[in-house]
Amino acid sequence: MKFAICNETFQDRSFEQQCETAAKLGYTGLEVAPFTIAPDNDVTRLDPSVAEDLLKTAQKHGLEIIGLHWLLAKTDHLNGGRGFHLTSPDDQLRSATLDYTKKLADLCHTLKGSIMVWGSPQQRSLEDEWSIEDSTQRAADLLRAAAEYCAPLGIKIAMEPLGSPETNFLTSARETIELLEKVNHPNCQLHLDVKAMSYELDHLDSPTRAQIDTNMGAIIRASKDHLVHFHANDPNLLGPGMGEIDHTASAKALHEIDYQGWVSVEVFRYDPSPDEIASQSMTYLRQVYR
């Protein structure tokens, strides 16, 4: 398995320091959140020469920049203060979202990345009056156009199911695969995240930890034809092995389906310290995912 870590884990350190720490701890890939490198969180304001320098910095430390995630995070102030949205019935808003996605793809290409993880729950959730069928079609049309742009750049959009506490659209791998089938483009595929998968048994009355762990393995096996990227973390918002989730079933399933992509550490809490989180996560990845 190839192990990467998301750069925002290291908080306000310089990109050089982020790369130095990640490499020192044994990671060979770095996943980049655009808001950590773009002026005013706006990738259209990032000079390509700056992105080229970031790539050189990563390469100097023996790291591959594998792609981008948190694509639309902290962008609500952009597009005239309207932000961006995947499913909105507003044609102008979706058109602006597609244009911004293309800029993200250009950045990803400059960084020699090949994956763009599309999570962004706030920028895809449905309003009560929106039809699920119409919203899904709008999302599919936008993503197909984005995938067509990404294809010659060698980039795949990786759609991320997220738990019901975060969004009401694409809350399961099965629902996300149904959307991918509507998109029907090889450059739009599936991303799975351990934290998010842990919510897929929410319909059961108090599922056991063993049920949750086993179900995640089943989700991975059922998604084998679409899976292109994977995040290892825990519902407690820390890294793999730092909470209650046992990743053994997930790791076994990834090996069974001959998954060739990255296993990338993504966290949302940064205590006791970024270094400790990154170190403990790597130790666990080597023990369980190997």
Secondary structure by P-SEA (a helix, b strand, c coil): cbbbbbccccccccaaaaaaaaaaacccbbbbcccccccccccccccaaaaaaaaaaaaaacccccccccccccccccccccccccccccaaaaaaaaaaaaaaaaaaaaacccbbbbcccccccccccccaaaaaaaaaaaaaaaaaaaccccbbbbbbbbccccccccccaaaaaaaaaaaccccbbbbbbcccccccccccccccaaaaaaaaaaaaaaacccccbbbbbcccccccccccccaaaaaaaaaaacccccbbbbbccccccaaaaaaaaaaaaaaccc
